[in-house]
């Protein structure tokens, strides 16, 4: 067996076989599935609609929440979930007095 020498034509940069390109058969992560449910999408739409109703930009809403702008953007686009405590903070920032009313309106849709 000959050892390839750098600079020769038979040199391969990777000593291990490279997997074939194309679609990878990766299992979907369970944490991404709830975001596709109608309730999460309806909540994201409600948050976005309320921010627009108040005339708040993503940057202004992020300042009110004390969160990074990208986090706020992902949340109102439905790419990120809210935990219950964080949802209460969002309700306060958007001027909603009762979070339960928001939850009930989202669940009916």
C-alpha positions as CSV (number, residue, x, y, z in Angstrom):
1,X,0.0,0.0,0.0
2,X,1.3,3.4,-0.9
3,X,0.8,6.5,1.1
4,X,-0.4,9.5,-0.9
5,X,2.0,12.4,-0.9
6,X,0.8,16.0,-0.7
7,X,0.9,17.6,-4.1
8,X,0.4,14.4,-6.1
9,X,-2.7,13.5,-8.1
10,X,-3.7,10.6,-5.9
11,X,-3.9,12.7,-2.8
12,X,-7.3,12.9,-1.1
13,X,-7.9,15.6,1.5
14,X,-10.1,13.3,3.7
15,X,-8.8,9.9,4.8
16,X,-12.3,8.8,5.5
17,X,-15.1,8.1,2.9
18,X,-17.3,11.1,2.3
19,X,-21.1,10.4,2.6
20,X,-23.0,10.9,-0.6
21,X,-24.6,14.3,-1.0
22,X,-28.4,14.7,-1.2
23,X,-31.2,14.6,1.3
24,X,-30.3,13.5,4.7
25,X,-32.7,11.2,6.6
26,X,-32.8,13.1,9.8
27,X,-35.6,12.6,12.2
28,X,-37.6,15.7,13.0
29,X,-37.0,17.1,16.4
30,X,-40.2,17.0,18.6
31,X,-39.6,20.5,19.9
32,X,-40.3,21.9,16.4
33,X,-43.6,20.2,16.0
34,X,-45.8,22.2,18.5
35,X,-44.9,25.4,16.6
36,X,-46.8,24.1,13.6
37,X,-50.0,23.6,15.6
38,X,-52.8,26.0,14.9
39,X,-52.9,27.3,18.5
40,X,-49.2,28.4,18.4
41,X,-49.6,30.0,15.0
42,X,-52.8,31.8,16.2
43,X,-50.9,33.1,19.3
44,X,-48.1,34.4,17.1
45,X,-50.6,36.2,14.8
46,X,-52.3,37.7,17.8
47,X,-49.0,39.0,19.3
48,X,-48.0,40.4,15.9
49,X,-51.5,42.0,15.3
50,X,-51.4,43.6,18.8
51,X,-47.9,45.0,18.3
52,X,-49.0,46.5,14.9
53,X,-52.2,47.9,16.5
54,X,-50.1,49.7,19.1
55,X,-47.7,50.9,16.4
56,X,-44.7,49.0,17.9
57,X,-41.8,47.9,15.8
58,X,-39.9,44.8,16.6
59,X,-37.1,46.8,18.1
60,X,-39.5,48.9,20.3
61,X,-41.2,45.7,21.5
62,X,-37.8,44.1,22.2
63,X,-36.9,47.1,24.3
64,X,-40.1,46.9,26.3
65,X,-39.5,43.2,27.0
66,X,-35.8,43.5,27.6
67,X,-35.1,40.8,25.0
68,X,-33.0,40.7,21.9
69,X,-34.6,41.8,18.7
70,X,-34.1,38.4,17.0
71,X,-35.9,36.6,19.9
72,X,-38.9,38.9,19.5
73,X,-39.0,38.5,15.8
74,X,-38.8,34.7,15.9
75,X,-41.6,34.7,18.5
76,X,-44.0,36.9,16.5
77,X,-43.2,34.9,13.3
78,X,-44.1,31.6,15.1
79,X,-40.6,30.2,15.0
80,X,-40.1,30.3,18.8
81,X,-42.3,29.2,21.7
82,X,-43.1,31.2,24.8
83,X,-43.1,29.7,28.3
84,X,-46.0,30.8,30.5
85,X,-44.0,33.3,32.6
86,X,-42.7,34.9,29.4
87,X,-46.2,35.0,28.0
88,X,-47.3,37.1,30.9
89,X,-44.4,39.5,30.3
90,X,-45.5,39.8,26.6
91,X,-49.1,40.5,27.7
92,X,-47.9,43.3,30.0
93,X,-45.7,44.8,27.2
94,X,-48.6,44.7,24.8
95,X,-51.1,46.2,27.2
96,X,-53.3,43.2,27.7
97,X,-54.7,43.1,31.2
98,X,-55.8,39.5,31.4
99,X,-53.7,36.8,29.7
100,X,-56.5,34.3,30.0
101,X,-58.7,36.2,27.6
102,X,-55.9,36.0,25.0
103,X,-55.5,32.3,25.6
104,X,-59.2,31.7,25.2
105,X,-59.4,33.7,22.0
106,X,-56.5,31.8,20.5
107,X,-58.0,28.4,21.5
108,X,-61.3,29.1,19.8
109,X,-59.7,29.7,16.4
